Amino acid sequence: MKIVQVDKKLINNFVDFPDELYECDANYVPYIKSDLCKTLHKLLLADKTYFALLAMDEGRTLGRVLCTVDRNKQLNTDKCGFFSMFECVHDQTVCDMLLGEATRRLKQMGATHLSGTYYPYDQDNRRGILVEGFDQPPLIFCSYNKPYYDRLLTGFGLVKHTDALQYAFDLQHAEYRRAQRIDVFARNRYNYRVDTVDWKHLDRDIRDFHAVMQAATDEVIYQDAPEISSLYNIVRQWRRFLDKDYILIARSNKDDAPLGIMMALPDYFELFAKMKGKTDARGLWILTHQRKKIHGLRAILQYVVPEYQNTGMIASLYAKLWQAMSANGVTRFEAGTIMERNQPSNEVLKGVGGVLARRYRIYYKEI
């Protein structure tokens, strides 16, 4: 067995490896391969800001990992080695050799810690190793992995840094009606409304999203609020997955100032699973003609500016979201991921009927 660096010729090996690893797993949802190849070409070959490794034995892939060095606010270091897209057979030796070589290279780049997993560009999605909640397929942009990954990573010497939590909701739950009552009371008392995003004024709404996120982010939130340029990149990358009914902005009736935001995504993983990662004629037909048949939804963002927290505004955002879900035939809804130490957000989700469904773990170690 040997550890090799991914070059142009090996990108397909990196991309295709999970298909073999999860061949008999009904809950596995593949990446869109053309998108992932494009991302890897940019990161590895054009920008050269990441490196990727494969564990190989006589031409057979046994493991993979993608790595970079960047600032880590929580570990108080400007040189953290982040790893992502980790996949591995159930073999501690393979894991140790793969992550050992990754660690050696990261140390040469000045890294003082190893931490992961994170998805490139975006620390809110596909983050963490799934350690609880293997009974259903993941929702859009959520991680899924083999149950033994926790043992492999702790066997290598990584320890828990924090968990990210995801909540499921029974859409017939009585909390829906309670949220409606709170919504009416709060909007009348605090003089605000909840709008959907306006595609004709997208620049304005992105700026308002950014303003709310900056105002609401504090030391409890796991990462800094993204730069406004990052929000533009996310909207550009996700444009085909966005539905205006699920992108909400609470505004003051007095001066239209943005006070709170919520964003949810239709569960396109339902279609990705059928597409098997391919954007061939069949895959594009599925993406084009079955998008109105998606029954799942995942809320990924909820922020309220400090002076309007604990006013019932979150209930207003959820009441508006539930109204759209009912109109669009959504039957499966989850929210998160929320860092476990962000107690206010976790309590809010429980308060509107959320039940813990999945737990994702972020690991670290000094190197």
Secondary structure, DSSP 8 states (H G I E B T S, - for coil): -EEEE--GGGHHHHHHHHHHHTTT-TT-----HHHHHHHHIIIIIIS---EEEEEEETTEEEEEEEEEEEEETTTTEEEEEEEEEEEE-S-HHHHHHHHHHHHHHHHHTT--EEEE--BTTBTTSS-SEEEE--SS---TT-----TTHHHHHHHTT-EEEEEEEEEEE-TT-THHHHHHHHHHHHHHHHTEEEEE--GGGHHHHHHHHHHHHHHH--TTSSS----HHHHHHHHHHHGGG--GGGEEEEEETTT--EEEEEEEEE-THHHHHHHTT--SHHHHHHHHHSGGG--EEEEEEEEE-GGGTTTTHHHHHHHHHHHHHHHHT--EEEEEEEETT-HHHHHHHHHTT-EEEEEEEEEEEE-
